[in-house]
Amino acid sequence: MKGAIFDLDGLLVDSERAYRDGWVWGFAQFGIEIPQEIVNTWGGKNWKQSFDILVQLAGSPEKVQEVRAKREKFFYEKLTTGEIQLKPYAKEVLSYLKEQNFKLGLATTTVTERATAILNQFELMDYFDTFTFGDEVSENKPSPVPYLTALERTGLVADEAFAVEDSLVGATSASRAGMGVFLIPDSSFERNYSEKDKENLQIIEQGKDLKIVIDFVNKKTAKNS
């Protein structure tokens, strides 16, 4: 293996709950109650992929934009006040892979401006060789386009790199691009993926945190030395 492509939200950064709570809070500012279980289904997706549902809830596309502006304010407040934190082993796994001379790419549905703010907040920018943001691609996850784009930008092909994801949406995207995937379900939510859920995915290993990536590569390195 020569490289790895990482997701961002819910994997490296514990931010998915802030997105969910931000939508709930944003709608509440306009007197609209939205069930959290509906918002939970949006994990790993770009907000535009849930646009039709958002319009139904808000009443109009214009109102959706107003609610989204409220959500963005909510999210940035959580980010800058330290309420959003790194996931366990986030920097450790990136540092370890860089030490092993891996090329590292980022493939996220998050738009450039917000993703850059998150990366800068946690000083993650320098770990990555390439970035693929949600507003740079023609299709978002679960389409393979984000991972195909990330591979091309990183100068790798699918069998030279693995993906690391927290959601089925993201794992599907990587699998459709021909990549093996480490799946680490976001512990902020009760996500118990069944074998049926994963039957079409190229799962290398599933675990509770990013340490499984370090352990896997360490074993492979020791075996080949």
N, C-alpha and C positions, 0 to 999 in steps of 0.2 A: 504493500500500500504506500502511495506517495502523498495522499492528502485526505482531508476531511472537510465536509461542508456542514455548518451548524445553522440551526434555527436560532432565533433570539428570544422572543417573548415566551415565557413559560418553561424555557429550557435553561438558558444562561441567566435570565433575569426573572424574578418572581413578580411579574407584572400583569398576568392575565386577570387576577382578581381585581386589580385597579381598573382595568378596562371594563369588566363586568359591572362593578360598582359605579363606575363613571356613567355608563349607559342608564342604569337605574336612577342615579341621582339626576342626570340630565333630563330624563323624561319627567321626573318628579317636579322639576322646576316649572313645568308647564301643566302640572296637575294630572299627569298621565302615569298610571301605575302599570309597570311592566313586570311580569313574572321572571324571577331570576333563572328558572329552569330554561326559559326561552333564550336568554342571553348566554347561558352556559353552552348552548349548541353552536355558538359562533366562534368557539376557540379555534385558533389556527387559521381563521379566514380573514380576508380583507373586509372592511365594513361595507364596501360596495357589493360584495357577494350576498349580503343580507339586506340589500337596499329595498327590495319589494316588501319584505316583512316590516322594515323600519317605516316605510310609507304607510302601510296599513295601521301601524301603531300610532304614528304621529299625525296622520291625516293628510299630509301633502309632502312633496319633495322639499319644499322650502322650509317646512317645519323640521324635517330631518336634519337639514343643515344647521338650523338653530340649536337643535338638541346636540348634534355632534360638536358644535363649538363649546357648549357647556361641558360635554364629556372631555374634550381636549383640555380645558381649563382645570378640571378635576384631576386629570391624569398628571399634568405637569406640576401641580401643587404636591401631589403624592411623591413624585419623582424628586423634586428639589428639596423637600423636607425630610427625605430619608426614609419615608414609609415603604418605599419599594427597595428591595434588597437583591443582591446576587443570590443565585441558587447555590447550594453546596457544591464545592469542587469546580465551580465555573472557571476561575482563573487557573486553578491547579491543572485542569485537563488541557487548557489552551497552552499553558507554559510547557507541560510535558510533551505535547505533540510538536511544539516548536523545537524543543530540544532534540526530538527524534527526526528533525528536518522535514516534517510534514508541511505541505502547503495547506493553508487554511482559508476557507471561503465562508462567507455568510450568505444565507438565502432566507430572506424574511418577507412576509406579506406586509410588514410595517412600512409606511412611506418614509422617504429619505430623511425629511426634516426631523421626524420624531425618533426614528431609529438612530440617527446621528446623535441626537440629544442623549439618548439612553447610553449609547456606546461611550460618549464623552463623560457622562456622569460617573460611569464605573471604570473609566480608563481602559477600555477594551479595544479601541481602534487599532493599536499597534500590533495586536496579536494576529490580525487578519491580513492576508495578501490581497483579497478581492472582496467586493461587496455587491450583492444583488438585492435591491430594495423593491417593495411592492409596486411602486409607481413607475418602475423602469421596465416592466415586462408586460407583454401583451395579454397574458393570462396568469392568474394567481393559483396557488395550491388549491385543490389537489391536481391541477394540471402539472405535467412534468416540466413545463417551460421554465419555472424559476431554477430548478436544479440543472437542467440542461444549460441554461445561461450561466449559472455559477461555475459549472464544469468548464465550459468554454473559456470563461474569463480567467480561470485558474490554470488553464493549460493542461487539463486532465481529461481522461475519458472515464466512463462509469466504473469500469473494473479496477481503476487505479485509486479510487477514493470511496469512502463510506459517508453516509449522512447520519446526523444525530438530531432526533426529533422528539417532541413531547406529545404530539397529537396524531390521530389517525389520518387527518387531513394532510398533514405534512409528510407522514410516513408513506402515504399513498403517492404523493407527488414524487418523492425520491425513488420509490419502487418503480413507478412508471418511467422514470428516467434511466432505469436499469441499475440502480445503486442498492447496495445492502444498507440496512438501517439499524442503528441502535435506537430503541424506543424507550424513553424515560417519561412515563405519564406524569403530567403536572400534579404534584402532591397537594396543590391548593384546591383541587377538585376531586370528587370521588369518581375516578375514571378507571374502571376495571374492564379492560379490553378482553373479550373472549377470543378463543381460537378461531371462531367463525369470523369475528371482526377482522382478524389478521390473516385470514387464509390466502389472500391475494398479495400479501406484502412480503418483501424480502428482508425479514427480520434477522439480524445477526444475533442480537441478544436484547432482552428486555430487563430493566432493573429499576431500582428506586432512586438512583442518583447517578451523576456523571462519573463516579469512580469506576463504574463498570467499563467505561471506555479505556481508562488508564490501565486497569487490570488486564483487559483483553490484549491491548497492544503490547503491554509488558511481557505477557506470556508468549505472544508471537515472536517478539524480539529475542527473548531468551531461547526459544526453541530453534530459531534460525542462526543463533550465534555459535 
